[in-house]
Amino acid sequence: MKKSLLIATGLVLLSTSAFATKTRMTSLGQDTARGSHYIDDTRNVFMNPAHAGSTTNYVTTEWGTAGSTAEGGFFKEAGSFNYGVYMNDQSDSQNNIADATSNGYAGVAGFGNAGVVDRSDNLDLFFAGDMGFQWGARIGYSASKNKGTTVSAQEQKHGSMSLGAGAVFGDIEGSVNFVIKDKYENTTNASTTESGKVEADNMDINLGYNWGNWTFYGMYEAKGVDFTSGATKSETSRNTIMVGAGHTHEVSSTARIYTDVTYNMAKSEDKLAGATLAQELKTNNLKVNLGFEVDANSWLTLRGSVRQNVLIDSTKTKAATAAALESDVNGSSTAYNAGATLNFGKLKVDGNIGTGTGAGAVGDLSTDALLTEVAVHYWF
């Protein structure tokens, strides 16, 4: 009897630590934007909203280092359905469209530095249920503006709308997400004339199949951006294909090892008016990630990961100049992360302990850096 109680207690600890936040995703080397293709986590609802039917009755808030913006929301049962409200998501795939430092495109000069107003006040609504299979839907909306101090100046605006839908049929799941509107107007509010416009769209399709402790998955994503400023026009497109396999090894009732291998292939193109190629970027890599998670005791869960490109690791850039410049780069790709969860019954606090990327990166464990990118979630 005592042995059965111990096993049950272990399973309870496992289930509560298994559903956490994007802070946990960082520590395990997964995608913080859309969650994981094979590790159970509440963040997965942003890839497949059908998971809102199995991760419910909790409230969460997340914030990062100085200068970052907090986000959070709640998910709850409502009879035979589940619903959720999430505010100010900072990891949606459309978030960095107009950001020069992180949009991931081979950038036409000036693109991303246009000075457009930041995307803000994001609101995502989720609705999920079960009709013999799990299903779910998401709708996202955001709007922001900046009039400035000049009465006659143009107002900077941004507005976006996105939709997502998904289903889980036993061991098979699929989802699709669309950005149907993402428009930025005016690159400055100090002029009386219109000063630029950015319009973007995005679509991603995700598929997964569970086979024992393995999950095989794939993703296709297509992004497009049109930038217009007076007579200057440019178009940017990016297509990404990703296939992979993830394995979960239950070492014990309190310890888990996660391993995944993913092949990524992406192509970006920048074109000026008249469809003239300005720059082309191609990336190919085979990424291996190893993560672990251990319930050290009833109040502490520790986790960490290391990942690296192996065998295939290439970034080719081609500039459409008179010299037709082309370069191929194979740089350091090793990255590592560590994190922890403090368990106080239904209240849990997640945080990253340290991260590192690139050659010569040094892991630093100190009281100054403990539990950065903190997330607090309460299950009711």
N, C-alpha and C positions, 0 to 999 in steps of 0.2 A: 504493500500500500504506500509506504514511504517512498519507494522507488518510483511509483507511478506519479506521485505528487511532484517529485523532483523533475521528472520528464515533462510533466505538464507546465511546471514553472518555467523550464527552459524554453519550451515552445512559445509561451507567452512573451518572454523576453525577446525571442527571435522575431516574432511577428511585429512587436511594437518598434523594434529598432530597424526593421526592414522597410518601413514606410517613413520617409523623412523628407528631405528638401533638396534644392539644387546645391546647397552647401555640401551635402553628402555626395552628390554627383561629382562635384569638383574633387573631393577627396578620393573617389574611386576611379577617376580618370574618364568619366562619362561626359556626355553633352549636357551642359547646364541649361541650354535653351529649350530642348525638347525632352530631356530625360534620357533614359536608357532603353535600348531595344530588348534587353534580356534581364536586367536587374529591377525588381519591384521597387518602385519609388513613387511618391505622390507627384513628382515633377513630370511623370509620363503622360499626364492628362493633356499636356501641351503638344504632344505628338499624336496621341490617340485619345480623344475625349471620352471614349467608351470606358476607360479606366476610372472615370469619375464615379462609376457604379460600384467599384470594389474598394476604393479608398475614400472614405467618407466620415462625417462626424468629427471634424477637426477644424481648428483655426490656426493660421500660420502667419508669421511676419518674418521678413528677411531684410538685412541691411549689410553693407560692406564697409570698406575703408572710407576715410575722410573724403568728402566730395561726391560720393555715390548716393543714389536715391533709394529709399526704402520701398518695399513692395509687400503685398500680402493679401490674404483673403480667407474664405471659409468654404467648406463643403459639408452638406448635410443631407440626411434622408428625409423624404417627404412621402410617406406611404410606400407605394411600390416604385417610386422614382427617386432620383438623387439630383441635387442641383448645387451649383457653386458660383460664387462671386469672387473674382480676383482683381485687385486694383494695382495699377502702375507696374505691370510686368516689364522687366528691363532686359529680357532675353529673347524676345520674339525674333524670328528670322528677318523681319523687316526693319528692326530697330536701327541698324547701323547703315542703312541705305545711303544716307547723305553725310556719313561721318568719314572724313578723309583717312583717319588713323586706323579704322577697323572694318571698312566695308568689304575688304577681301578682293577688290577688283584691281586689274591693271589700270591705273588711273590716268585719264586724259588730264593734261595740265589744267588746274582750276577746278576740276570736278571734285566734289566733296569738301572743297574749301569755299563753297559758294556763300556761306554765312546764313544758310536757311535756319529757321527757328527749330529748336529741338523738339522731338516728339515727346509728349508728356500727357499726363492724366489719362492713361490707358485703362480701359475697363473691359474685362473678359467675363462672359456669362456662360455657364456650363449646364447641360441638362442630359441626364443619362437614365437608362432603364434596362430591363431584362425581359426579352420575349422569347425565351429559349436560347437566346444568345445575347451577349452584352452589346449595347449600342450607346452612342453618345454624340453630342453635337456641341460646338462652341461658336460664339460670335464675339468678335472683338471690335472695339471702337475707341478712337482717340481724337482729340481736337485741342489745338493750342494756337495762340496768337500773341503778337508783340507789336503794339502800336507805336511805342516810343514816345519821345517828348516833343517831337515836331508835329504841329497840328496838321499841316498839309502833306505829311509824308505818307508813303504807301505802307499799309499794314502787312506785317509778315504773318503768314498763316500756315497751319498744317492740319490735315485731316486724313484719317485712315479708317478702313473697315476690313475685317478679315473673318473668314469662316473656316470651320473645321468639322469633320465628321469621321467617325470610325466605328468599327465593330470587332468583336472577339467571338469567333466560332470555335469553341474548344481550344485546340492547340494552334489554330490559325487566326491571325488578326491582320487587319489592314486599316489604313486611314489616309485621308487626303486633307490638305490645308491650302486655302487660297487667300492671298491678299488681293482683294478686288478693288481697293482704292488706297493709294498712298501718295498724296499730293502736297508738295511744298510750294508756297508762293512768296516771291520777293526775297532777295538775298540781303537786303538792308532796309531799314526803316528810316533812313536819313535822306531819302530822295523822294521827289514828287512824281517820279516816273516809275513804271514797273521795272523790276531789276532781277528778273530771272525766275525760272520755274523748274521744279524737279517732279517727275511723275514716275512711279515705280509699280511693279507687279511681281508676284511671287506665287509659285505653286510647288508643293512637295507631296510625293506619294510614298507611303511606307508599307512594307509587308514583312510579316514574321511567321515563323513556324517553330513550335516547340517539339523537341524529340528527346524525351528523357530529361537529362540535365543539360542538354544542348538547346540553343536557339539559333536558327539560321534566319538572317534578315537582309533586307535590301532597301535602298532609298534612291529616289530620283528627285532632283530639285532643279527648277528653272527660275532664274531671276532676270528681270529686265528693268533698265533705268533710262529715261530720256531727260536730258538736261538742256534747257534753252535759256539763253541770256542774250537778248538783242538778236544780232545776226549770228551769234555763236550757238551751234547745236552739236550735241554729241549723244551717242547711244552706247550703253554698256549692257552686255548680256553675260550671264554666267550659268553654265549647265554642270551639274554634279551628279555622278553616279557612285554609289557606295554599296558594297556587298560585304557581308561578314558573318562570323559565327562566334557565339559567346557560350561559355561553359561555367556552371555554378557547381562547386564542389563543397558539400556539407561535411566539413571535417568532424564536427560534433554539433550538439544542440546549441552551442554558443560560439561557433567559429565557422566562417565561410571564406572560400577563396574564389575569386572571379577572374576568369581569363577570357580575352577576346582578341580575335584577329580580324582586321578590317582592311579591305582594299578600297582606296579612294582615287577617283579620277575626275578632274575638273578642268574646264576650259572657259576662259574669260576673253571677251573681245571688246575693245573700245573702237567706235567708229565715229568719224566726224560727219558733218553734213555731206550728202552725196554718197554715203556708204563707203567712204574712204577709210581703210583700216589704219588706226593710229597706233594700236598696240595689242599684242596677243599674249596671253599667259596660259600655260598648261602645267598642271601638277599631277603627279602620279606617285602614290606611296602605298606601302604595305605596312600597316601599323599593328604592333603587338602591345597589348596592355595587360598588366598583372596587378590585381588588387586583392586586398584581404580586409576582413572585418571580424573583430573579436569582441564579445561581451566579457570584458575583464572582470566585472562583478555586476551586481544588480543595479548600480547607479552609473556605470561608466562603460561606454562602447568606444573602442579605438579602431581606426581604419587607416589605410594608406594604399598608394598605388605608384607604379612606375610604368612608363610607356616609351616606345621608341620605334622609329621606322626601321625596317629590316629588308634587305635584298633589293627592294624597289624604293627609291627616294629621289625624285627628280622634279625640279622646277625650271621650266623653260620660258624665257621671255623673249619676244620678238618685237622689235620696234620697226615700224614701216617708214624708215628714213631712206635716204639715198644709198646709205651703206648697208641697209637691210640688216641691222644689228640683231644678233641672237646670242643669248647666253643660257647656260645650263648650270644650275646650282644644286649641290648636294651638301647641305650643311648639317650641323648637329641638331638632333631632334629629340633627345632624351628629356623627359619631363617627369617630375615626381611631385606627389601631393600627400598630405597627411591631415587627418581630422579626428574629431571626437564628438560623442554625444553624451551629455549629462542627463541621466534619467531621474526624474523626480515624480514617479508614478505616472500620471497622465500628462504631466508637463515635461517637455524635453527641450534641451538647448543644444543645437548643433553649431560647430565651428571648425574652421580650418586652422591647423597648427602651423603649417608652413608649405611653401611651394617652391619649385625651381625648374628652370628650363635652360637648355643650351649648354655648350661646352664651358666647363669651369664654374657652373652654378653651384652654390654652396647652400645646403640646408641649414637653417638657423632656428634652433629651438630655444626660445627665451620667453621670459614673462611678458616682454614687450609685444610679442607676436602671437601669444596664445589666443585661440578662438577668435580669429579674424573672420570676416564675412559671416557674422553670427546669424543664426535663424532660431526662432523660438516657436514651438508648436504645441498646442494643447488638444488632447483627444477627449471627447465627451460622449 
